[in-house]
Amino acid sequence: MIKAILVVALLVSLCYAYFQRRKSRLVAVGIALTGVAGIYFVLYPSHTSSLAARLGVGRGADLVFYCWIVSSLFIWIDLQFKILTLQVAVTELNRELALRNPRLPDRTNPAGESPPPKP
């Protein structure tokens, strides 16, 4: 029963990879490879254990866990770079908007506080 649930979830990830291929080919390929490997190792768990033994890891589950940690690290780093890129883009957009629509400071309110709303 659990194998069927895992295979269906991994098939859904393959569908997601298929639809992401136009946005980011690298991400789509990574998701697809992970999904195919996941389906293979779900259907043949003894192969995971034998691969783990060849790599010097005690159990197949440990190997899967270590691979998950490494892939999560790469995903985290990629997301950090994307966030930094978006922050720079937002700063540049704000600067461009400020230069296109300059406003003089309000001399009646030097602290820059907005005046109270009129009733």
PEFEN-V657125 format. One record per residue. N is the residue number from 1. RES is the residue in one letter. SS is DSSP state (a for helix, b for strand, c for the rest). PHI is phi as a letter, one per 40 degrees, with the letter a starting at -180 (NA if undefined). NEAR is the number of other ideal C-beta (glycine too) atoms within 8 Angstrom. Layout:
BEGIN
n->(N;N)
res->(RES;RES)
ss->(SS;SS)
phi->(PHI;PHI)
near->(NEAR;NEAR)
END
This chain:
BEGIN
n->(1;2;3;4;5;6;7;8;9;10;11;12;13;14;15;16;17;18;19;20;21;22;23;24;25;26;27;28;29;30;31;32;33;34;35;36;37;38;39;40;41;42;43;44;45;46;47;48;49;50;51;52;53;54;55;56;57;58;59;60;61;62;63;64;65;66;67;68;69;70;71;72;73;74;75;76;77;78;79;80;81;82;83;84;85;86;87;88;89;90;91;92;93;94;95;96;97;98;99;100;101;102;103;104;105;106;107;108;109;110;111;112;113;114;115;116;117;118;119)
res->(M;I;K;A;I;L;V;V;A;L;L;V;S;L;C;Y;A;Y;F;Q;R;R;K;S;R;L;V;A;V;G;I;A;L;T;G;V;A;G;I;Y;F;V;L;Y;P;S;H;T;S;S;L;A;A;R;L;G;V;G;R;G;A;D;L;V;F;Y;C;W;I;V;S;S;L;F;I;W;I;D;L;Q;F;K;I;L;T;L;Q;V;A;V;T;E;L;N;R;E;L;A;L;R;N;P;R;L;P;D;R;T;N;P;A;G;E;S;P;P;P;K;P)
ss->(c;a;a;a;a;a;a;a;a;a;a;a;a;a;a;a;a;a;a;a;c;c;c;c;a;a;a;a;a;a;a;a;a;a;a;a;a;a;a;a;a;a;a;c;a;a;a;a;a;a;a;a;a;a;a;c;c;c;c;a;a;a;a;a;a;a;a;a;a;a;a;a;a;a;a;a;a;a;a;a;a;a;a;a;a;a;a;a;a;a;a;a;a;a;a;a;a;a;a;a;c;c;c;c;c;c;c;c;c;c;c;c;c;c;c;c;c;c;c)
phi->(NA;c;c;c;c;c;c;c;c;c;c;c;c;c;c;c;c;c;c;c;c;c;c;a;c;c;c;c;c;c;c;c;c;c;c;c;c;c;c;d;c;c;c;b;c;c;c;c;c;c;c;c;c;c;c;g;b;c;b;c;c;c;c;c;c;c;c;c;c;c;c;c;c;c;c;c;c;c;c;c;c;c;c;c;c;c;c;c;c;c;c;c;c;c;c;c;c;c;c;c;b;c;b;c;c;c;c;c;b;c;c;g;c;c;c;c;c;c;c)
near->(4;5;8;7;8;10;11;8;8;12;10;8;12;12;8;9;14;9;6;11;9;3;6;7;6;6;10;13;9;8;13;11;8;10;13;9;8;11;11;9;12;11;8;8;9;7;10;13;10;9;10;13;8;6;7;4;10;4;8;15;7;10;13;10;8;9;8;8;8;8;9;8;8;8;8;8;8;8;8;8;8;8;8;8;8;8;8;8;8;8;8;8;8;8;8;8;8;8;7;6;6;6;4;5;6;7;6;3;9;6;4;6;5;3;5;3;4;3;2)
END
